[in-house]
């Protein structure tokens, strides 16, 4: 009798305790809370951007160190354990520049002032002198003099056109405009207004030119000319505006290729760097549109083709050579300077040895309101929201790492040095890398990714209009008196989600690929083989890399209400939360198989008139499709089996093992020997075009071999193409074996 009474008492006590102590809310509750209006704050983002862009802050500068300290303070105040990871890297700055045009008599010579002008009421006039003189990072020092040849966008096809016109550029100074060479397939940054300067200069050198001038044409940057007004009245580049940037074609510190620039490490000499082929061998300068048109007026010869012409009121463009002569002199100062990556870590509660990494760079050529600090402001917003979630009791399942990179503008230096230093740790533990560079440049959402993340990006932007919360979550909502907006709204239209405005006419959003070298995802994807995604609003913007990329431009034209900043922070953080918290990694390799199947069919059309066989590749892709299907079925089986007996069945170990296969499959697409002649790039599916670092290529090794074979047209060169097909086939098969999880 006593035993029965005791049992009843204990049962009642347990039930009463259960009623008093409610279970913690599910992860989905915190995910909904993350994107709620109660946590997002466009005023805070605006303040962050204003603070970050008060002064120009190029890599290695005092102002950029102050910006790093600001980022560190926001991370720390958000209860995120943070530190600075410093590197000693090769940086260059301008010491002297001189550009003189000597026209035909009786015209008098013109020496250009090479200065970007402040405007009436410019709030940054007091710090305008802190903007670096216009230059190209890692440009070759030297003085040259020669006739001018106009080469349009400086592409290989443009030089072919000149040859057809009988124009020889050997021994001349070329004048090229920024633009078309940037436009690759699936470019993550999607800047139709810029160009990889290094490729323009390299192409000029290979054609025999002795110097290069790059200018911003009004046709592309100035709104087309005519009565169009420019910044600060409109969004367009002022006549004195200059797009500066790097002409280095590599990735990371050029003196430490493949290893981290730490302390007194091994370094290549200047001569060894030049022999590597990634730094230019002729002097170059960026110049304004106004100066470019002045030089074009001195150029005679044949009239350039219609699509080579400028804006509606520009002079008639001719190709030369001359008779105008240019004297170009540039001296750079190369130093070993300190850069600072800011790293914040929220340790995972259950799987602390699995990393979900978010990254954005901080350094800017000038004020950097769009590039990159719209992304930095969004990163700080993500950090603050995650800090608030921690106060509500949330802890991630896996570790979240927030990274604010330095010296990206010089050649993805900060992120690359960090990846090279932590390569083995990242190769065994990194789940995914999520990049936001220029977070906001205008309307329209864009995203690029390795294909297994496609569905996750769609899901994040869709945000089903009404999430169903569990009873526990509803009770928690009531108890903390929150009203949550359960979708990420499109900042252009509050009545629809981002996904609604993102989809095209085929009801499928256009997702680019990460084969280009356009931002900090490069080392993660192309060197180590880590799944990755990148996202942003806008795309090309006219004041790119000029001193007019400031807070005023953003407030007037980029994102007046800072709603786009909030939206990119919401999608970015939500994807990170799902990757960090969901029991099963939300990867879908069926998307990967379908994507490379499509690319292989395109390749088949390209080489249809050759004897190259793609059968090995098609067979490997079929195996990948089967392995991905099996993986999805295994995941379903574990989910269906879950219950009271799952602990005894050790399903948690099976989940971990399955997740490891999903995480490691991307690594299998890499090859230790890398691309031919470009061994740093290990990924055989996605990599940069050999002639355009911002052009994303599928099967870059095959593409390089095809281009070479077309030029040589020898049996050996076409045999090299077949070899590259076999290499890719083996990589795809290795990925299938990883997904299968069984030894052969």
Secondary structure, DSSP 8 states (H G I E B T S, - for coil): -HHHHHHHHHHHHHHHHHHHS-----HHHHHHHHTSTTT--HHHHHHHHHHHTSS---TTSHHHHHHHHHHHHHHHHTT-EEEEEEEEEEEEEEEEEEEEEE-STTS--EE--------TT-TTGGGGGGS--S-EET---EEEEEEEEE-TT--HHHHHHHHHTT---TTSEEEEESSGGG--BT-SS--TT---HHHHHHHHHHTT-SEEEEE--HHHHSTTSTT---TTTSSS--TT----EE---SSS-TTSTTS---SS-----HHHHHHTT-S-SSEEEEE-HHHHHHHHTTB-SSB--GGG---TTS---B-EEEEEEEEEEEEEEEEEEEEEEEEEEE--SSEEEEEEEEEEE---SS--TTTTHHHHHHHHHHHHHHHHHHHTT---SEEEEEEEES-HHHHSHHHHHHHHHTHHHHHHHEEEEEE-SS-BSSSSEEEEE-GGGHHHHHHHHH--SS----HHHHHHHHHTT-----S-EETTEEEEEHHHHHB-TTSSB-EE-S-S-SSTHHIIIIII---EEEEEE----TTTTSTT-SHHHIIIII-TT-HHHHHHHHHHHHHHHHHHH-SS----HHHHHHHHHHHHHHHHHHTTTS----HHHHHHHHHHHHHHHHHHHHHHHHHHH-STTTTTTTHHHHHHHHHHHHHHGGGGGB-TT-BTTBTT--BSSEEEETTEEEEEEESHHHHHHHHHHHHH--HHHHHHHHHHHHHHHHHHHHHHHHHHT---
